[in-house]
């Protein structure tokens, strides 16, 4: 299972460290003055889609539809004594429903809880070492028995494609290297221990026995990353790259597969035209090499005969405008998955596709440290069309309403 929530938080921390370091370069002289803050962010996210084929893709070819309501809560504390400290906790609740003839299912559960902390030492001029810890607490649901397993939907459509995993502990060490006031480099290395959890075994409709479960011992992940942040006048640039290697995953104590090495490149360019108008463009590329899978004759894992992973390209253009207490930001985004892929843990095919979305967001500042926000996006998905599977298309909406408060 992809540790999607943990991956999301690790990515947020990576970007946050660059931004944090840029802010602290000019404030080292005041690093010994305690300055603490606490913030809370609550969102309610809604996703709804319908398509000419439902999901899982390996099931019925009839039309399908799905809905997901996800309510994440994030609490963050930051302070700056001699060490710059940043603590984050994130949890939530999700209801997910998907309907395709013969494959309808729903699930309601809390999500896993993520707790993160980063400490950056500011006492060495020109070098800012940091250490962080990311912990995934297994408060979500891992095994979905019976029809509930059909509530897992395409990860390119909804926020939460899986609903839980085991106890994960991921320390990271790194260093920020400010070069002047405009440029900063960040290097980091991390390792994640992933705890075992149970998942439902495949359901045999002809069996009268209760559905069995599988003990999943997920592989451990080693990650190396580097990023560069640059700011000059109205221009801001952030570029990052990462590499992840994963050890073998065990199913019921048997080494069954190892996910291929993963590479990620991303970049963000922002330009402030005026104090009330700016443009931001973000691009990313992720790719995974061949998995290693179990050879039943050799009883060991070997490279698969063909690559069951895919490369994913994402682009997003956003244009914020600010007037008084209001900030509105129309946007358009594009995603392409270059080939069909297979998730061996959830036993689901993820179809190749292109996805285009357009919409925008709005934020209103009630007072200093308190704001409301909302966004909406309409998206169109066209899956990899062939003569055997024509007209595979999905349409849907994603909406969000929330608020944040800083103390």
Buried (B, 14 or more C-beta within 10 A) or exposed (E): BBBBBBBEBBBBBBBBBBEBBBEBBEEBEEBEEEEEEEBBBBBBBBBBBBBBBBBBBEBBBEEBBBBBBBBBBBBBBBBBEEBBBBBBBBBBBBBBBBBBEEBBBBBBBBBBBBBBBBBBBBEEEEEBBBBBBBBBBBBBBBBBEEBBBBBBBBBBBBBBBBBBBBBBEBBBEBBBBBEEEBBBBBEBEBEBEBBEBEBBBEEEEEEEEEBBBBEBBBBBBBBBBBBBBBBEEEEBBBBBBBEBBBBBBBBEEEBBBBBBBBBBEBBBBBBBEEEEEBEBBBBBBBBBBBBBBBEEEEEEBEBBEEBBBBBBBBBBBBBBBBEEEEBBBBBBBBBBBBBBBBBBBBBBBBBBBBBBBBBBBBBBBEEEEEBEBBBBBEBEBBBBEEEEBEEBBBEBBBBBBBBBBEE
